[in-house]
Amino acid sequence: MCNFFSFNSDGKEFYWFDWELRKKVLAGKLDYEPDSHTSIADYFGFKGKKEDSLNKYEYNPLTKKFRVDQINIKDDSRKAEVWVKSLDFKEVCPLLIVKPIIHPFKLGVVKPTKKDIELLKVWASVWDSVRASVWDSVRDSVRDSVGASVGDSVWAYTSGYFDLAKWQHIKHTKGRNPYQPLITLWEKGLVPSFDGKKWQLHSGEKAKIVWAGKVK
């Protein structure tokens, strides 16, 4: 299965779907899959068996992992890797923020500051607001758990990889990520959880509780 970001090569040029083409796909003006090697080949005129005259590659701009999918002609994988690593991904998806993926528990044990506790208070407010507006009462009944709150931290952290003007289901300043307090804590090595009564901040390889208490 093809993944983001996929591209083809005929040994001379690289073929890929830029943002203008992707917008047409999203608008239903083009019936293609932007990260399908076959779709890319077809769109650029390599239809049917002509697709076999292309090499196929994939690259993840966040993990920096380059993968050879298929070599059909002279191997130009080294050239392809150099090219894709120098590509400005704003041309592919301007909404994507390319930055390293951080594993908070690999940053060592962090002692939270007063500023961190203030960020936790903001996150607790945002978390509660989103829960109230998005999940129904049945799901809410199982959301007040440590596992659920940590899971919510994960999806909030992933929001940091997208530059969106508007986030659904929550009121916020246009152009500002409402989940930024969690992202800031996460990137420092602090992960919040809620046990139904009080909040905790976890840090270090064993997810040690480095702070616990109620927030207003």
C-alpha positions in Angstrom: 0.0 0.0 0.0 1.3 3.4 -1.0 2.0 5.9 1.8 2.6 9.7 2.1 4.8 10.8 0.3 4.9 8.7 -2.9 6.6 9.6 -6.1 7.9 8.1 -9.3 11.0 8.5 -11.5 11.7 7.8 -15.2 15.4 8.3 -14.6 15.3 11.9 -15.8 12.4 13.4 -13.9 10.4 12.9 -10.7 6.6 12.7 -10.8 4.5 13.6 -7.9 1.3 15.4 -6.8 1.9 18.9 -5.6 -0.6 20.9 -3.6 -2.4 22.3 -6.6 -3.1 18.8 -7.8 -4.0 17.6 -4.4 -6.5 20.4 -4.0 -8.2 19.3 -7.2 -8.4 15.8 -5.9 -10.0 17.0 -2.7 -12.4 19.1 -4.6 -13.5 16.1 -6.7 -12.1 17.7 -9.9 -9.5 14.9 -10.4 -10.3 11.2 -9.9 -6.8 10.2 -8.6 -5.1 9.1 -5.4 -2.3 11.6 -4.7 0.0 9.0 -3.1 -0.8 6.0 -5.3 2.2 5.2 -7.6 -0.3 4.0 -10.2 -2.4 7.1 -10.1 0.7 9.3 -10.3 1.9 7.3 -13.3 -1.4 7.5 -15.0 -1.8 11.2 -14.5 1.6 12.0 -16.0 0.9 9.8 -19.1 2.5 6.5 -18.1 -0.7 4.5 -18.5 -1.0 0.8 -18.4 2.2 -1.1 -19.1 4.1 2.1 -19.4 3.9 2.3 -15.6 6.6 -0.4 -15.7 9.1 2.1 -17.1 9.1 4.0 -13.7 10.8 3.5 -10.5 8.7 4.0 -7.4 9.7 5.5 -4.1 8.2 6.7 -0.7 9.4 9.2 1.9 8.1 10.1 5.3 9.1 13.8 5.9 8.6 13.4 9.7 10.6 10.3 10.3 13.0 11.1 7.4 12.6 7.5 6.2 13.1 6.9 2.5 11.9 3.6 1.0 12.4 2.0 -2.4 9.0 0.6 -3.4 10.0 -0.8 -6.8 12.9 -0.6 -9.3 11.9 -1.1 -12.9 14.6 0.7 -14.8 18.1 1.8 -13.9 18.4 2.3 -10.2 18.4 6.0 -9.3 17.4 5.5 -5.7 20.4 7.5 -4.4 19.4 10.5 -6.6 15.8 10.1 -5.6 16.7 10.1 -1.9 18.8 13.3 -2.2 16.0 15.0 -4.2 13.1 14.2 -1.9 15.1 15.2 1.2 15.7 18.6 -0.3 12.0 19.0 -1.4 10.1 21.8 0.2 7.0 20.0 1.6 5.0 23.2 1.6 4.7 22.5 -2.1 3.2 19.1 -1.3 1.0 20.1 1.7 1.3 23.7 3.1 -0.8 22.7 6.1 1.9 20.1 7.2 4.4 21.2 9.8 7.6 19.2 9.3 9.4 18.7 12.6 10.8 15.8 14.6 8.5 13.3 16.3 9.2 13.5 20.1 8.8 10.6 22.5 8.3 12.5 25.8 9.3 9.6 28.0 12.7 9.4 26.4 13.6 12.9 27.5 14.4 12.0 31.1 12.6 12.9 34.3 11.5 16.5 34.2 10.6 18.6 37.2 7.6 20.8 36.3 7.7 24.5 36.8 5.0 26.9 37.8 4.6 27.8 34.1 4.1 24.1 33.3 1.3 23.9 35.9 -0.3 26.9 34.3 -0.1 25.1 30.9 -1.7 22.1 32.5 -4.6 24.2 33.8 -5.2 25.5 30.3 -5.0 22.0 28.8 -7.5 20.7 31.5 -9.9 23.4 30.5 -9.5 22.7 26.8 -9.8 18.9 27.4 -13.0 19.3 29.3 -14.5 21.7 26.7 -13.8 19.4 23.8 -15.2 16.4 25.7 -18.4 18.2 26.4 -18.9 19.3 22.8 -17.8 16.2 20.9 -18.5 13.0 22.9 -21.9 11.8 23.9 -22.9 10.9 27.4 -22.2 7.2 27.0 -18.6 7.8 25.8 -18.1 10.5 28.4 -18.8 7.9 31.1 -15.6 6.1 30.2 -13.6 9.1 29.3 -12.8 10.0 33.0 -9.9 7.6 33.2 -6.1 7.8 33.1 -5.9 5.8 29.8 -8.5 8.0 28.0 -6.9 11.3 29.1 -3.4 10.1 28.0 -4.9 8.9 24.7 -6.4 12.4 24.3 -2.9 13.8 24.8 -1.6 11.7 22.0 -4.2 13.1 19.4 -3.7 16.6 20.8 0.0 16.3 20.2 -0.4 15.1 16.6 -2.4 18.3 16.0 1.0 20.1 16.3 1.9 18.8 12.8 -0.8 20.8 11.1 -1.2 24.5 10.5 -4.9 25.0 10.5 -6.8 28.3 10.8 -9.9 26.7 12.2 -10.2 23.7 14.5 -13.7 22.1 14.8 -15.7 21.5 18.0 -13.8 24.2 20.0 -13.8 27.9 20.3 -10.4 29.4 19.8 -8.5 32.3 18.3 -8.3 31.9 14.5 -4.9 30.7 13.4 -3.9 29.5 16.9 -3.8 25.8 17.8 -6.1 25.4 20.9 -4.1 22.3 21.9 -0.7 24.1 22.1 -0.5 23.9 25.9 -0.4 20.1 25.7 2.0 20.2 22.8 4.4 22.4 24.8 4.2 20.1 27.8 4.7 17.0 25.7 7.8 18.4 23.9 9.3 19.2 27.3 8.8 15.6 28.5 5.6 16.0 30.5 2.4 14.0 29.8 -0.8 14.8 31.6 -3.4 12.3 32.8 -6.6 12.6 34.8 -7.9 9.9 37.2 -11.4 11.4 37.6 -10.5 13.5 40.6 -7.0 15.0 40.1 -4.5 15.6 37.3 -1.0 14.2 37.1 2.1 15.0 35.1 4.2 12.0 34.1 7.8 12.1 33.1 10.8 9.8 32.4 11.2 6.3 31.0 8.8 4.8 33.6 6.2 7.6 33.3 6.8 8.6 36.9 4.3 11.0 38.4 6.2 14.2 39.0 3.2 16.3 40.0 -0.4 15.6 41.1 -3.2 17.8 42.2 -6.5 19.6 41.3 -6.5 22.4 38.8 -9.0 25.2 38.7 
